[in-house]
Amino acid sequence: MKILYFGGQKSGKSTLAEAKALSISDQKPYYLATYDTSFGDDEMSVRIDVGTGVIPNDPISRRFVDYSGVIGQELAHICDEVYEVKLGMEIRLK
């Protein structure tokens, strides 16, 4: 099972993702950001949503925001569950 949590800075996504990982794992996850499936268990991603704030004016920063949105769409497509986090509350989108 692949799970994606995304939201803005300090939205509470890491706390909720950690709680979810602990609830579904047989063993305590040791590092969520680069967790692999070599043990045959679930996979979880936590992503900052940079496209909901002020869109930068300079080309490099704008490209970063654009690519971040494309990567987010691809991640959401391949994940079994997708959660948006705002104000410490999760909204299941998929």
Disulfide bonds with the S-S distance in Angstrom:
none
